[in-house]
Amino acid sequence: MYDYGMHGWAMGFFWLIPIGLFLIFAYLFKGKPSPTAKEILDRRYAKGEIDTKEYRERLKELGYTGREEDE
């Protein structure tokens, strides 16, 4: 009764183009992950915004013990 023939296939392939373009752009322009609390603290220490004592206190509050396993 309903014979779409090649029109049905063409419409299916037509929709693959915008969907594929969307997926490519979404992959290329995805945002960077948010920095962790330790990364923010490390950056502030490196910039000199906080001193060593405050850096170590805040690391301790975050649960870092200073061992390499925490890195």
N, C-alpha and C positions, 0 to 999 in steps of 0.2 A: 504494500500500500504506500509506504513512505520510502522512496528510493532516493537517497541523497547522493549516491555514487561518489564521484571524486570530490564533490563539494564538502562532504563530511570529513574526508581525510585532509583536505586543504585547510579547512577551518581548524582542525586539530594541530596541524603543523604551524599554522599562523599563531596560535596561542603559545606555542613552545618558544617563539622568539622573544616576546616581552617577558615571559617568566624566566627564561634563561638570562636575559639582560639584567633583570632585577636581582637574580641570585649572584651574578658576577659582581655587580656594583655593591651589593650588600657585603660580599666577602672582601672586596678591595677597600671599602671605606668603613669597615667596622672599627669601633673605638678601641683604644688601648685599655687593658684592664686597670682598675683603680689600684693605686699603690697601697701596700699594706701599712699598718701602723709603724712597724719597724723600719720600713723604707722611708717613710716620712720623717721619723726620728733620726735616722742616719743622715738624711739630707740636711736637716736642721743643724745637726752637729757639725757636718762638713762645712756648712756656710758660716759657722761660728755664732749662730743664733742662741745656742745653749752651751753651757760649759760641761766639762767631763763629769762633774758630780751630778748635775741634773740629768745628763744623758744616761748614766748608770742607774740612777734612781728610777727613771722612766722605763728603762729596759727591764728592771726588776719587777716593776708594776705590770708590765706586759707579759711577764712569765719567762723571760730569757735569762738563763743562768750564766751565760758567757762561754759555755762549751761549744765546740764546733758543730755538734749535732743540732744546735738551735739555728744555725745559719741558714 
